[in-house]
Amino acid sequence: MTAADFDHGLGQVLGSAVAGRVKKAFGYETVGELLAHFPRRYASHGELTELVLLPEGDEITIIAEVTRARERRMQARRGTIQEVVISDGVGNLTLTFFNQPWRLKELRPGVRAIFAGKVSKYNMTPQLTHPDYKLFDELMAEGSDAGEVAREWVERPIPIYPATKNLPSWKIAGMIETVLEALGPVEDPMPGTLRQAHSLLQIDQALRMIHQPAEEKDAHIARHTLRFHEAFLLQTALLQRRQAARGLPATAREAVAGGLLDRFDRALGFTLTEDQQAVGEQVMHDISQPHPMSRLIQGEVGSGKTVVALRAMLAVADTGGQAALLAPTEVLAGQHLRSIVAILGPDLSAELMPTLFTGQMTAKDRRSASLRIVSGQARIVIGTHALLGDAVSFFDLGLIVVDEQHRFGVDQREALRLKGATPPHVLILTATPIPRTVAMTVFGDLDVSTIRQLPAGRPGIESFVVPLAEKPQWIVRTWQRVVEELALGRQVFVVCPAISASEPDPDLDIAAEELIESTSATDPAARTTSLLTPAMADVEETLARLRAMPALANARIEPLHGKMPSDEKDLVMRSFADGQIDVLVATTVIEVGVDVPNASTMVVLDADRFGVSQLHQLRGRVGRGRVPGICLFVTHAEPGSLARERVEAVASTLDGFELAQIDLELRREGDVLGTTQSGGRSSLKLLRVARDADLIMTARAAAEQLLEVDPELARYPALVRALARRLDESEREFLAKT
């Protein structure tokens, strides 16, 4: 094959049957995809060992001669055993194979070889089961010195690949060896000046060295080159997308002197923080341009992102346009509507007519809302996924605000964007702070603004871990504290990871399998036990238990979860906000946006069932008024487990940016290109955003410099081809929509 054959189907090289197994196991169809299946680690054959020195359990390598070989039938089941005795002239060792009669044709008495394997014992006698070996006849074909050949073989690392039951690592290694033998020189997409500046290998050399290193350091050198390539290609693709977006036409939106925005600012009852003012200026500049804004605002819980977004909505309304705020839940959409109406005041609200549109509204209410939206009467529209439907049309959609972007897929955001006559400006809000490398990698085509300051006068939040594994009696004190807070006239959240005993909260941030993995790395039994017992706290059981407590006999305790009808959820949330409910027993439906200044305390049951960011978001529901906040994280997780570390990390700091980095390090990255945006299988091969921050920043700077000089990459056709190869169809669609 030649470099052009990098995209050839595997069937042309390995045969259709083998290629079919590879596709079934990993989804790979081309030579390039298989070669990007990199070893996850390397094993060693071990040091050359004498047969009289054979510690059980050690990986050994020996030079020896076959003295006897025989085959016998197994007694307990069908099949045969091949037993081969080898000697180094001092001691003897038995090699055992099962149902491999052809071994006796190779391992005949008198044959010398290098043998490698793990020492085990059978009937107190040392043996190697299914050892690896190389015959001297093969090794000496070119007349090499036996000792030199043996030592070279011993020192050569053995690649260990991510494998399946039907495609073990050694089979994958054999397939890759076949492909590499047939492959011609691979075209290098990296400009020569960049390769020299960053001490990179040629891509062809790096690919061969990572799969077939002569020694361990070769693999490290190759890995650095391939990791840089991956970062560079990804950043180039994201920057190209940003370039393309800025080339699209959009309607410039600029506030009118004395208009809606000016009236709002004059009536605002508080002073914006410096961060709010700075980010607000960036947003106003963006929407005044004739190309669409694509900006992400990240900020701590309660930092005032919504006010910044509302000011942008008013600037758009000044031009006669509409703004749509997309919220992930009906509870949050309703909360946004009430907050926006309250902060606008009666006059501006009457003029702008903020309108709610959700899936669980009555047909009559939806028709009424749709008419206000399509006629342009509703200048501000707040809704859930229901806004994405074909039934909703806008008069002049100028701005999309997406709250908590991680709750929406790319396709959903794109559906709303297509409702504009020209591409609307897009503002994405997240209260989950994002480490810089993630912002560059996942949102690399967006401009990112950060609000760190909190409004003055916030009393703060104290967080404590309630460790029931060691201190089961502390749960009594937890409920006593709830009673004390209620006696002071305050309100309490109690958060559960499940709705009922049979129904986990669908919005839980930690999947069951991840919980099993993260609970204990050493004891499988402990992992399972900690997950399954005690059962997850649920809303129904917790509600009944709290209502049955004599100390809470006079408390008004109500449930809230995602399975409740929309009007019932809204009624409960309004009642809690108005002080008519004392204790709200809820799932993560209250995670974002819910604002009840009198809520002082939150008890999170089974806190280890939630992710770091989710716990931080939940905690942000208290301490929002003049009342100090208290958050109690109740957990059964064992000390030292990853689940416990997660909870303790959140309790130790209120700094969301620090927690975001901890979260990234504790969890897998999500799919960087594609519709998946949470922990799970990543499309990244070697690059890790938690570990490779410096490399990602360097690669991004290099990509920016290159595109500044040659935006179309006309002088780099190999790079253009590599980008096309790196981005499959779904990934290209993702970049086109982001």
N, C-alpha and C positions, 0 to 999 in steps of 0.2 A: 504493500500500500504506500501511498504518498501522503503528504500533509492534507491534501484535499479529501482524503478518505477518512479523516477524523470523524466525519459525520455519517460514514457508512453504517449500515445495519449490522448488528452483531452476527446475524445469521450468515453473512458473507464470509465471516472469519471463523466462527465457532460451530457453524452448522445450525440448522433450524431448531433441532431438538434442544440443544444446550441453550441457545438464545431464548427459546420459549421459557425455560426454567428460570433464566435470569430475569426476564420480564415479569414473570409471576412473583418472584421473590422481591425484586427491588423496583420494578417499573422501568428498568433501563432498556433501551432499544438500539442505541448507537455505540460505536467504539468510544467516542468521547465521554459518554455518560458512564461507561464501565471504568474508564481510566480515572474518572473523578471519584470513584469509590475507594477512598484512601484508607490505608491501614490505620487502625485506632491505636495500636501499640506494636512493639516488636519484642519477640522472645529471643532467647539465646539457647544454643545447643548445650551450653555449659562448658566448663573447663575439661580438658583431657584428663581422664581418671584411670587409675589402676583398678583392676577387678577385685583386689583384696581390700579396697577402700570404697565401700559402697553404702553410704548412709541412706537409710530408707526415706523416701520422699524427695530426695534430691534429683535435680535434672543433671544427667551426666552425659559425657561424650567419651567414647573409647575407641581405640584401634584394636581390632581383634580378628581371629581366624575361626571359621566355622569348623568344629570338630565332629559334630553329629547333627543329624536332622531326621525327624520322623513325623508321621501323621497318625493320629488316633481318633477314634470316635468319642463324642461326648456321651456321658452316661445318663445324665438327667434329661437331655433333650436332643433333638435331631441336629446333626452337623458334625464338623470335625475340628480338631485342634492341631495346629502345626507347632511343634516344639523344636527349637534350634538351639544347640549348645555352642557357645563361643568361648575362646580362650585367648588370653594375652601372653601365654607362656608361664604365668604364675598362678592365676586363678581362673575359675570357670563361671559362666553366667548363662541362664536360660532366657531365650526370647520366646514369647508366646503370641501366636496369631490365631484368630478364630475364622474358620470357613474361608481361608485364603490359600488353597492348595498350590497355587502358582508360585508362592514364596519359595517352595522347596526346589523349584527349578533354578531360582537365582541363588539361594543360599545353600550351596552344595558343600560337602566337606572339602577343605583346602582353600575355599574362597576367602579373601581378606576384604575387610570393609571398615568404614567408620560408622559406628552405631550411636544413636542419641535417643534418650527417653528418660522417663521418670522411674526411679527404683521403687518397686513394691515387693511385698513378700507373699509367697504362697507356700503353705506348709513349712513356714520358717526359712524358706529358701529364697534369696533375692532373685528377682526376674524383671524383665522389661516387657510390657505388653504393648503390642503394635508399635515398636520403635521406628523412628525414622532412620534411614541408612543410605550410604552411598558406597557402591562397589568400587574397589580399587581399579578394576579393569576400565571402568568409566573415567575415574579421576586421573588415571595415568595414561590415558589415550595419547596425550601430547608429550609424554616423557617427563612429567614434572617430578620433583622430589616428593616422596611419600609424606614426610613430616611437614613440609611446606604446604602441601595440598590439604593435609588434615587440619593444620592450624588455620588456614584461610577459611576452610569450611566451618570450623568451630566459631570463628569470630564473626562470620557473616550473620547479620540479624535476620530473624524469621518474621516476615510481616504477618500480623494477626488482623484479619478484616472483620468488620461487622458482618455477621453471617446468619443463616437460618438453619433449621434442622436438615433441610434437603440440599442446602448449598453451604457446606462447612467452609471454614477459612482456607483450608489447603486446596480445595477445589477452585475457589475464587482466585487464589494465587496462581494456579495452573492456567486458568483462562486468561488472566492478565498477562502472564508470561507469553502465551500464544499470540495475544494481540500486539504486544510490544515487539515481538520478533517480526510480525508482518507489517508493522507501522513504519512508514517512512518518516523523514524529519518533520516535526510538528512546527507549523508556522507560529512565530512569536509575535503576539499582538502588542507587546510593550515597546514603545519607542526606545531606540538605543540609548539616548541621553538619560532617560529615566532609569533604564536598567543599570547603567553605570553609576548614576547618582545614588542609587539605593542598594548597590552591591548585590544585584540579583543574577541568578543563573539564567541561561537560555531556557525557555519553557520546555523544550524537548528534553534537555538534560535533567531538569527538575522533575519532570514526570517519571523518567526512568529511575532516577535516584530514590524517589520516595517509595517506589514499589520494589526496587531491587538494590538497596544500599549495600555497599561493600562493608561499611561499618556504621555504627550508630550516628556519628556526627554527620554523615552524608544525608541521613534522613532529616536531621534538624535543619541543615542548610536548604535542602529541597523544600521543606515545609515552610520556611520563611518566604521563599520566592513565591510559592503557590498561594500562601495566605495574602501576600501583598497583591498578587494578581486578582484575587477574589475581591479584596477591598477596593482596588482601583476600578475594576469593571463595574461593581455595584455603585460606587460613587459617581462614576462617569454617566451611568444610565440615569441615576436620580437627578443629576445636574442638567443633563440633556432635557429631561422632562420639565424641570423648572424653567429652562430656557424656552421650551416650546409653549408652556402655559403663558409666559410673559409676552409671547407673540400673538396670542389670541385677542380679538377685540372685546371690549367690555364698555359698559356705560359708566363714565366717571360720575361719582356721587360726592357732592361737596355741600356742606351745610350752608344755609342761607343766613346772612346777617339779620338778627332779630327774629329768626325762625324758630322752629320747634326745639332744636338743640340749645339755642341760646336761652329760650324760656325755661327749659329744663335745668340748665346749669345755674341760672339765677335763683331758682326755687329749691335747689338741692340743699338739704338741711345739714350737710357735713362736708368736710374738705377731703378731696381725693388724696390718697397717699402719693408720694413722689413716683413710686413704681406705676401706679394707675395712670398718672398723668403722662409719664414717658411712653408707656405702652399705648395709651390712647392716641397720642400724637403719631405713633407709628401706624396704627390702624387707620386714622384719618388720612394720612398721606397715601396709604395704599389704595383706599377706596376712591380717592380723587384722581387716580390714574386711569388711562384708557385701556388698561389690560387688567384681567381679574386678579384680585388679591387671593393669596393662599397662605394664610397665617395661622399658626398654632399659638395659643396663649396657655401657658402652664402656670399654675400658681397654687399655693397652699390652700387648704380648706378654709373658707371664710376670708380670702384675701381680696375679694371684690372684683372678680373677673366678670360677673354678670353686669355690673354697672358699666364697665368698659364696653361690653358688647351692646348694652342698651343705648349708649351714646352713639355708637356706630349705626344702630337701627334708626335713630332719630335723624342722623345726617342723611341717610337714605330716604327717609320719609320726607325730608325737606325738598327733595328733588321729585317728589311724587311717586317714589318707588315703595316697594314692600320688602319686609324682612321676615324670614321664617326661622323660628327657633325650634330645632329638632331635639326632643328630650327622650331618654331611653325608657321611661316608665310613665304611666298615667298619673301616679302620685306626684312625680317630679314636674310633669307638664302642668298639672293643676297648681302646684306650689309656685312655679314660675309665673303663671298668669296672675295669681293673687299678689305676688311680690311686685310684678311690673305695674299692675294697676295701682297698688299702694304708693309706689315711689313716684309714679307719674303724676298722681293727684287727679281729681275729678275732671278738671278742664282738659288737660292733655289726653286723658283716657278717652273722654268723649270724642275728641278730635281724631285720635289714632285708632280707636275702636279695637283694642287687643282682642283677638278671637282664638278660642280653643277649638282644636279639632282632634278627636281621638276615636279609636275604633269602637269603644263601648258607649258612645253617645247614642241617644235615640235617633232614629231615622229622620225625624222632624228637625232635631237640633243640628244634625249633620247637613241637611239641606239648607237650613238657614245660614250656617257657618260657611258653606260652600259659596252661597250667593254673595256674602260679604267679601270673600276672598277673590272671586273671579271679577267682581265689579270694581275692586280696588278700594272699597270702603275700609276694609281691614288692612291697615298699614303694617301692623305687627300680628303675625300668626304664630301661635304656639301649638305644637302637636307632637304626637308620637309617630310610630311607623305608618299610621293611617294616612299621614300627609303624602306618603309616597304613591298612593293609589291613583289610578287613572281618573277617578272621579273628581280629583282636586286640581283645579287650574288657577293660575295666578294672573292678575291684571298686568303687573310689572314687577317680577321678582328680581330685586337688586342685591340682596344679601342673604346668605345662608349662615346661620350660627348653629353649630353642632355641639351640643353639651355632652361631655363624657364620650368622646369619640370612640373609645374602645368598645362601647356597647353596640356600635353600628358597623356593618360590613361595608366594603368599598362599593358594592353594587347598590346598596341602599342610599348612600350619599350621592352617587351618580344619578339615581332616579330623581332625586330632588333637584339636582343641578340642571337637569335637562328641562325643567319646567320654566326656565328663564328664556325670554326671547333672545337675549345675548347671554353669554356665560356670566352668571352672577358672581359677586365676590364671595369668598368662603372664609369664615372665621371658625376655628375649632378650639373648643375650651376643654381643658382637662385639669382636674384637681389632683391627679396622680402625677406628681413631679417625675420628669423623665431625665435619666442620666444623659449627659451630653452625647456620648457615643450612640445611645439608642436614638436620640433625636436626629443625629446625623445619618443613621443607618435606616431606621424605620420611616422617619419623616424627613429624609434628606432633601426632598424637593420642596419643602415648606420653609417659610421664614418663621423662626421661633422667637417668641417673646416670653419673658418670665416676670411674674409678680411675686416677689418674696415678702414684701412688707405686709403686715396685718394692720387693720385699722386700729387706731389708738383706743385704749380703754378696755381692751379684752382682758378678762381676769385670768385667763390661762386654764390649763387642764392638768390634773395629776392622774397618773396611770399606775396601776398596781396589778401584779400577777397573783391570782389566787390558785396556788398549786395543790390541787386535791390529791395528787399522787402521794405527796408527803404529808399534807395538812388537810385531811378530809373535813376536819371540824371547822375550817375557815369558811365553808359555805354558809354556816349559821350566822357568822359575823357579817357576811355579804348581805344577807337579807335584813339583818338588823340595821345596817347602814342605809338600806333603802327606806326602811321605816323612819329613820331619823331625818332623812332628807324630805320625806313627805310631810313630816311634822313641822318642818320649816316653811311649808307652803310651796315646795318645789315639785317638779315632775321627773319621771324616770323612764328611760328606755330599757327594755330587756330584750336582747337579740338572740335568736336561736338559728342554728344552721339547717333546720328542717321545719316543714309545715306540720307534718304529722309523723307518726312512727314509721309510716310506709312511704313518705314523700319528702325527700330532701329538697332544700331550696334550689331551684334550677339555676339561680344566679350565683351559687357558691363559687368562689374564685379558685378553690383547690379541688381537683377531681379526686375520686376515691383512689384511683391507682397511684396518684401522686402522693396522697396521704400515706399509703402503704410504703412507698419508697422512702418518704422523708421522715417517717416516724423513728425508725431505728435502722442503722446500716449494718448492724452486726447480728441481730437475733431475729430470724424470720418469724418465729413463734410470737415474739413480742410485738412485731409489726402488726400481725393479724389481730392479736388480742387488743392492742391499743386502738385499732380502727373499729372493731366490732363490739367491744365491751368497754365501758358501758355504752348503751345505745346513744345516738346523737340526741341532744336536747331538741325538743320540737315545740312549736307554738301551742298546740292543743294541750299537751300534757303539762307544760309549764304554766299555762293560763289556769288550768284546773288546780294545780298545786298552790299557786299564789292566792287564788281566791279562797282556798281552804285554810290558809294561815290565819289564826286568830288575830295576830298583830296587824293584818291587812284587811280585817273584816269591813272596815269603813272606806277602804280605798276603792276608787273607780278604776277597774282594770279591764282593758279591752285588747283584742287581737288585731293585727294588720299583716296581711301577706298577699302575694301576687295572685292567688287563686280566688280572691274575693271579687264580687262584682264591682265595676268601676264606681258606681254611685255610692256603694257602701264604703269602699276605700276612701273616697273623697270626704264622705261624712265623718269617718273616724279621724282622718288627718285634720280636718277643720276643728273637730271637737277637741283634739289634743292641743292644737295650736291655741284654741280659745280657753284652755285651762279646764275644760269639762271632763277630761280624762286624766287620772293621776299616773297610771302605769300603762305604758304601751308595750305589749309583747309582740314582737315583730320579727320578720326575716330581713334580709338585706334590701328589701324594698325601700327602706329608709336610708340607704347607704349614702345617697347624694342629694344635695339641694334642700333637704327638709330643714326648715328654720323655725325652731321653737325656743326663743330666748330664755324661757323659764325652766327649760329642761336642764337639770344640773348633773344628773347621774346616768351612766350607762353601765349595764351589766351584760357582758358578752359571754354567753354560755358556750362551752366547747370551743373556746377561742382558737385552738389549734386547727380547727376545721376551716379557717379562713386564711386568705393570703395576707402578706404584709401590707400591701396597698389597701386591701379591703378593710383591714382592721384600722388603718390610719383614717380612711374615709369615714368609717362608722364612728370612730371617736370624735370626729369633727362635728357631730350633731349636738354635742353638749358644749357648755362654756361659750355660748354664742351671745349671751346677753351680759348683764351685770353680775350674774351668779357664777362663782367658780365651778369649773367642771371636774367631775371625778369619773374615771373609767376603770372598771374592774374586769380584768380578763381571766375568766374561770377556765381552767384547763386540767385534764387528766393526763396530759403528756408527761412522759418520764423525763427527769433531769438529764441533760446532755443530748437528747434527741433533737433532730432538725425541727420537728414540730414545735418543741419547747423553745428552741433558739429563735424561731420566728416570732413567737409571742413575746418573749423577753426583749427582742430587738425593738419591737414597737413600744413596749412599756418604757424603754430606756430613753427615748428621745421623742420630741415633738417635731423634729426637723424632717419634713417630708422628703427633701432631696437626699438626705443621708439614708432614709429608709428605702428610697427608690433604688439606690445603689445596692443596699443589702438585699432587696427583693430580687434584683437582677442576678446577684451572685448565688442566691439560694435556689432560683428557679431556672428552667430552661428558657432560652429565647424562643419567641414565637416565630412563625413564618415571616421572614422579612419582606419577601415579595410574594404576594398571593393574598387571599382573603382572610387567612387566619392571622389574628393579631394578639394572641395570648400565648401563655406557655404551652409548649407542644413541640412537635417535630419541626425543626427549622430547615429552611431551604439552604442555609449556609452550610458549607462543607467543612472548611478548616477555621474560618473566621469566627470569633466569639466576641461579642460586643462588650462583655464584662471584662474580658482579659486583654483585648487588643486595642485599647483606647488610643494609644499613641500611634499605632500603625494606621488605624482608620483615619485619624486626623491628618497624618502625613499623606496618605493616599488621596484624601479629599482635596488637600491643597494642590497636589500634583495634577489631579483631574481638572480643578478650576483653572490652573495656569494653562493647561493644554487647550481647554475649550475657549479660553479667552483669546488665544491666538488663532485657533482653527475651530470655530463653532460646529462646523459640519463634519469635522474629522476627515476632510478631503485628502489630506496627506497621509492618512493612516488607515488604509483599506483593511489591513489585517486586524486592527482594533475594531473596526466596524463589524467585520465578520465574527470576531470573538464576542462582541456584545449581542449580536443576533443569536449566537449559539448559547450564550449564558441565559438569555431571557426566552423561556418557552412562551407559547401562545398565551397561557393564562397570566404569566408575569407581565407580558407586554400590555395586556388588557388592564392589569392592575395599575401600571405606571400611567396609562392613558387616562385613568379615572381619578387618580389621587389628586 
